Amino acid sequence: MPHKIHLSTSEISLKFPFKISTKNTNSILNFEEKLERYYGTDKKIVALNSGTSAIHLALILSGVKKGDEVLCQSFTYVATVNPIQYQNATPIFVDSELDTWNMCPVYLEKAIKDRISKGKKPKAIIFVHIYGMPAKVDEIVSVAKKYNIALIEDAAEALGSEYKGKKCGSFGDFGILSFNNNKIISTFGGGALICNTKIDKQQAIFLATQAKDKSTHYEHSKLGYNYRLSPLLAELGCYQLDTLDQNIAFRRKNNQFYQNLFKHRNQVLLFKEPSKSYFSNHWLNCILFSECNNDFFKEELKVQLDKDKIEYRTLWKPMHLQPLFKKHPFYGARKSEYLFKNGLCLPSGSNLKKNDFIRIKDSINKIL
Ligand SMILES: *Cc1c(COP(=O)(O)O)cnc(C)c1O
């Protein structure tokens, strides 16, 4: 029996036992320092137990409170949106554009104008670099500046991606990263908040460690959370960060493989960097079926991939279509619905072997 080829995995070798103390916060500080070195010295980074908690803290630090409205990219994973609800604020969804599949700056501005005309100015914007592809950063940043709204950048899938030579995660008032299992580097659960100031970083650490006031006893005047990364996982993060460049090279090579595979086929379109301004880590490779024959080829291909034990996934189902968020406003032209209906993610891990590529190629060639 051949092994199953998964969508996105990377391998980590661990050697137990090694020495680490439960009191040792040095591991966390080392990991943060290493991330800050990676991002450049002007960024202050906080290691947390997930990307989701990083988004939650970014919202709190942006002043998002009960009843506020937050503009959010609809075409994303649910983790981008849930923290808005944790704050009892309201997500307002914005469609994607088809160059990067990320937040459409035109609909973002339309949404802001409409919300203001209805009497409420949105408190924050969350945009995403989906599947590792940088969004239209200049346009989104300029809209956020024009209306003076806090900008939160969900770079959970885009560590190592760049826009105009600058790293994703560094453009917003806050950026967030995830080191969950399937991400480009993993700590078996973990995340980070990227801040622009030391004060924001200190405040984030304060909130992430149960908001204990300065006192000789346990004194609390603010609601806190248990969101800090475990030192053991921080230790792992330091090692993982050393493998990032190699993983990006692997993932970009996967993309090259798919580019060759789909070069002369008009049934499908491979998701690609729209121009030289965009450098994707190609976390996942995705295809779109051309509209005239999508249902037939898509269903046939899914059956074949199942048969050949090759994992695939549909693209994210837009948040404005989720039962959980069906009452929330949406601004757009159904581009994200089009992506959901016509797309598929293909195996893109950092550890695909020569034989895996042959199996993927053979399987796809049987249908297309
Ligand atoms: C993975 C992911 C997150 C959340 O990260 P966790 O570490 O799993 O909490 C947020 N946004 C996007 C787009 C993601 O893919």
The ligand as an SDF file (V2000), in Angstrom:
LIG
                    3D

 15 15  0  0  0  0  0  0  0  0999 V2000
   -3.9090   29.0730   10.8410 C   0  0  0  0  0  0  0  0  0  0  0  0
   -4.5530   30.3790   10.6530 C   0  0  0  0  0  0  0  0  0  0  0  0
   -4.8760   31.2180   11.7280 C   0  0  0  0  0  0  0  0  0  0  0  0
   -4.8440   30.8210   13.1780 C   0  0  0  0  0  0  0  0  0  0  0  0
   -3.7470   30.2620   13.6420 O   0  0  0  0  0  0  0  0  0  0  0  0
   -3.8010   29.2420   14.9040 P   0  0  0  0  0  0  0  0  0  0  0  0
   -2.3700   29.2480   15.3150 O   0  0  0  0  0  0  0  0  0  0  0  0
   -4.2720   27.9500   14.3530 O   0  0  0  0  0  0  0  0  0  0  0  0
   -4.6910   29.8050   15.9320 O   0  0  0  0  0  0  0  0  0  0  0  0
   -5.4020   32.4650   11.4540 C   0  0  0  0  0  0  0  0  0  0  0  0
   -5.6130   32.8760   10.2090 N   0  0  0  0  0  0  0  0  0  0  0  0
   -5.3330   32.1000    9.1450 C   0  0  0  0  0  0  0  0  0  0  0  0
   -5.5900   32.6410    7.7860 C   0  0  0  0  0  0  0  0  0  0  0  0
   -4.8150   30.8170    9.3240 C   0  0  0  0  0  0  0  0  0  0  0  0
   -4.5890   30.0450    8.2740 O   0  0  0  0  0  0  0  0  0  0  0  0
  1  2  1  0
  2  3  1  0
  2 14  2  0
  3  4  1  0
  3 10  2  0
  4  5  1  0
  5  6  1  0
  6  7  2  0
  6  8  1  0
  6  9  1  0
 10 11  1  0
 11 12  2  0
 12 13  1  0
 12 14  1  0
 14 15  1  0
M  END
$$$$
